[in-house]
Amino acid sequence: MARPSDLLLRQMARELGVDYETLRNCVRTAEHAQAAPVPDGVSADERQELRELRKRVVELESEKDILRKAVIYLAK
């Protein structure tokens, strides 16, 4: 995965309406998930499933952060 520049991340965060640090943490988590070693004896299908699940975790964490911010905003 090509790492987006700091400026690009800031622009993306602004466009998505999320905090820069939240997006940066999600990108870092995704990078670590992709670099995480897969135990021996895991089939190609299982590796693919692990990649998909790790990607989904990052998406869900991002969505959770967005929803948390929405609740705080709406509570005002």
C-alpha positions in Angstrom: 0.0 0.0 0.0 1.5 3.3 -1.0 1.6 5.7 2.0 -0.3 8.9 1.4 1.6 12.1 2.2 0.8 14.1 5.3 -0.8 16.9 3.1 -3.0 14.4 1.2 -4.1 12.8 4.5 -5.1 16.3 5.9 -7.0 17.0 2.7 -8.8 13.6 2.8 -9.7 14.1 6.5 -11.2 17.5 5.7 -13.2 16.1 2.8 -14.4 13.2 4.9 -15.2 15.4 7.9 -13.0 13.4 10.2 -10.1 14.4 12.4 -6.7 14.2 10.8 -5.3 12.1 13.6 -8.2 9.6 13.3 -7.5 9.1 9.6 -3.8 8.9 10.2 -4.3 6.2 12.9 -6.5 4.2 10.5 -3.9 4.3 7.8 -1.2 3.3 10.2 -3.4 0.4 11.5 -4.0 -0.7 8.0 -0.3 -0.6 7.2 0.5 -2.7 10.3 -2.2 -5.2 9.4 -0.8 -5.7 6.0 2.7 -6.1 7.3 1.6 -8.5 10.1 3.1 -11.9 9.6 0.7 -14.7 8.8 1.4 -18.0 10.6 2.6 -20.9 8.6 0.0 -23.5 7.7 -2.5 -20.9 6.7 -4.1 -21.5 3.3 -4.3 -18.8 0.6 -8.0 -18.5 1.2 -7.5 -17.9 4.9 -4.8 -15.3 4.2 -7.2 -13.5 1.8 -9.9 -13.6 4.5 -7.5 -12.2 7.1 -6.6 -9.3 4.8 -10.3 -8.6 4.2 -11.1 -8.8 7.9 -8.3 -6.5 8.8 -9.4 -4.0 6.2 -13.0 -4.2 7.6 -11.7 -3.6 11.1 -10.0 -0.4 9.9 -13.3 0.7 8.2 -15.3 0.0 11.3 -12.9 1.9 13.5 -13.2 4.9 11.2 -17.0 4.7 11.1 -17.0 4.4 14.9 -15.0 7.6 15.2 -17.3 9.4 12.8 -20.4 8.3 14.7 -18.8 9.3 18.0 -18.2 12.8 16.7 -21.7 13.0 15.3 -23.2 12.1 18.7 -21.0 14.8 20.4 -22.1 17.4 17.7 -25.8 16.5 18.0 -25.7 16.5 21.8 -24.8 20.2 21.7 
